[in-house]
Amino acid sequence: MNKGDDAAHGGVSFITIDASTNQSAERDLVVGLGEPVGLATSDDTLFITGQANNRIVKVKLSAALSAAAPVASNDIFVNVSAPDLLAAAPGGMLYTKCGEHSLCRYSRTGETTVIAMDFDEPRGIAVDAVRKRLFIVDRARGNRVRTSAGISTAILSNEHAYTHFRPFVIFSDRLPAPRRTAKRRVAS
């Protein structure tokens, strides 16, 4: 993601690397973003948080990749105060910071649910779909166990990864179970 000279004119770039020559190429994919910070994909949709505009926009990924020129970020998915890094869960749920101290979940239709409100400085977020957990980095919080809005939480210390962002909060926020496909037996 790049901001350019003005945060209101940020964009998302697509970088390719030619393995035979070890050369890279960059092209603008999405333009017109307000300080893009978070990216997540769900199916064929690219979601991008714009901190300067307080919103999450969506772009059809296949259309952006096949377009001859960068596409504009005109499709506002949802307005959100102070969004940050973004994560997508199976089934299309999105998670990001909302407001100064909260974490929100967004359905495929943009319905917003605040799932935690007592962070000091929420920043990074990741989804562990297999174990149905969210990992949230609260940059200002020390290493201690706490409970937030009825959601059981625990903080793990990780001294080597993210030296500035050591505490991780683990949420068990009823993520949808991953789809399992039945194996067919072919008669011989």
C-alpha positions in Angstrom: 0.0 0.0 0.0 1.3 3.4 -0.7 0.2 6.8 0.5 1.7 9.0 -2.2 2.2 12.6 -1.3 -1.2 13.1 0.2 -2.9 10.6 2.5 -6.3 11.3 0.8 -4.8 10.0 -2.5 -3.4 6.7 -1.3 -3.6 3.5 -3.2 -2.9 -0.3 -3.3 -0.2 -1.6 -5.6 0.2 -5.0 -7.1 3.8 -6.3 -7.1 5.0 -9.2 -9.3 8.4 -10.9 -9.4 9.8 -12.6 -12.4 11.5 -15.6 -10.9 13.7 -16.2 -14.0 15.2 -12.6 -13.9 14.6 -11.8 -10.3 13.1 -8.5 -11.4 10.0 -7.0 -9.8 7.3 -4.8 -11.3 4.7 -2.7 -9.4 1.5 -1.3 -10.8 -1.3 0.6 -9.1 -4.3 -1.5 -8.6 -6.7 0.7 -6.6 -6.5 4.5 -6.2 -8.4 7.3 -4.4 -8.0 5.8 -0.9 -7.8 7.8 2.3 -4.7 6.5 4.0 -5.1 2.8 3.3 -3.9 0.6 6.2 -5.6 -2.8 6.2 -6.3 -5.3 3.5 -8.3 -8.5 3.5 -9.9 -10.7 0.9 -13.1 -12.7 0.9 -14.0 -14.7 -2.2 -13.4 -12.2 -5.1 -13.6 -9.1 -2.9 -10.7 -7.0 -1.7 -11.6 -4.9 1.4 -9.4 -1.9 2.3 -9.5 0.3 5.4 -9.1 4.0 4.9 -8.1 5.8 8.1 -8.3 9.3 6.7 -11.9 8.6 5.4 -13.1 6.4 8.3 -14.4 3.7 6.1 -13.9 0.3 4.6 -14.2 0.1 0.8 -14.6 -3.0 -1.4 -13.3 -3.7 -4.8 -13.9 -6.7 -7.0 -10.5 -8.3 -7.1 -10.7 -10.0 -10.5 -11.9 -6.8 -12.1 -9.1 -4.7 -10.5 -6.4 -7.3 -11.6 -7.7 -7.4 -15.2 -8.3 -3.7 -15.6 -5.9 -1.8 -17.9 -5.7 1.2 -15.5 -6.1 1.5 -11.7 -9.7 1.2 -10.4 -11.2 3.8 -8.1 -12.3 3.0 -4.6 -15.9 4.2 -4.9 -17.8 1.3 -3.3 -18.0 2.1 0.4 -18.7 -1.2 2.3 -19.2 0.5 5.7 -18.3 3.7 7.6 -16.2 3.1 10.7 -14.4 5.4 13.1 -10.6 5.0 13.1 -10.3 1.6 11.2 -6.9 -0.1 11.3 -5.5 -3.4 10.1 -8.2 -5.8 8.8 -8.8 -9.6 8.9 -11.3 -11.7 7.1 -12.8 -15.0 8.5 -14.5 -17.8 6.6 -18.0 -16.9 5.6 -17.0 -13.3 4.9 -16.9 -11.8 8.4 -14.4 -8.9 8.7 -12.7 -7.7 11.9 -11.0 -4.4 12.6 -10.5 -1.7 15.2 -13.5 0.6 15.5 -13.3 3.8 17.5 -10.3 4.4 19.7 -10.6 1.4 22.0 -13.0 -1.1 20.4 -13.0 -4.2 18.1 -15.8 -4.7 15.6 -17.1 -7.5 13.4 -18.8 -6.8 10.1 -21.1 -9.2 8.3 -21.1 -9.7 4.5 -23.9 -7.1 4.4 -22.0 -4.5 6.6 -23.9 -5.1 9.8 -21.7 -4.0 12.6 -21.2 -5.7 16.0 -18.9 -4.3 18.7 -17.3 -7.4 20.2 -14.9 -5.7 22.7 -14.5 -2.2 24.0 -11.7 -2.1 26.6 -8.5 -2.0 24.5 -6.0 0.7 25.1 -4.4 0.8 21.7 -5.7 -2.0 19.4 -3.7 -2.4 16.2 -3.0 -5.8 14.5 -5.6 -8.5 14.0 -5.5 -12.0 12.6 -8.0 -14.9 12.3 -7.2 -18.5 13.2 -10.2 -20.1 11.5 -9.2 -23.7 12.4 -9.2 -23.0 16.2 -11.9 -20.3 15.9 -9.8 -17.5 17.5 -8.9 -13.9 16.8 -5.5 -12.5 17.7 -5.4 -8.8 18.5 -2.4 -6.8 19.3 -3.0 -4.2 22.0 0.1 -2.1 21.8 -0.3 -0.3 25.1 -1.4 -3.2 27.3 1.0 -5.1 29.5 1.2 -8.8 29.9 -1.8 -9.6 32.0 -5.0 -11.7 31.8 -8.3 -9.9 31.5 -11.9 -10.4 30.4 -13.6 -8.1 27.9 -17.4 -7.8 27.3 -17.9 -11.4 28.4 -15.4 -12.8 25.9 -12.7 -14.9 27.6 -9.2 -13.5 26.8 -5.6 -14.3 27.6 -2.4 -12.6 26.8 0.6 -14.5 25.6 4.2 -13.1 25.7 6.1 -13.6 22.6 9.6 -12.1 23.2 10.9 -12.7 19.7 8.1 -11.9 17.2 7.1 -8.3 17.0 9.5 -6.9 19.6 7.4 -3.7 19.8 4.1 -5.5 19.8 4.7 -8.3 22.4 1.2 -8.8 23.9 -1.3 -10.8 21.9 -4.9 -11.2 23.0 -6.7 -14.3 22.0 -10.5 -14.2 21.5 -12.8 -17.1 21.2 -15.4 -15.2 19.1 -17.5 -17.9 17.5 -16.0 -17.8 14.1 -17.8 -20.0 11.6 -16.4 -23.5 11.3 -14.4 -24.2 8.2 -16.3 -26.0 5.5 -15.6 -29.7 5.2 -16.0 -31.5 1.9 -17.1 -35.0 1.7 -14.8 -37.4 -0.2 -16.5 -39.5 -2.8 -15.6 -43.0 -3.3 -15.3 -44.0 -7.0 -16.2 -47.5 -7.8 -13.6 -49.3 -9.9 
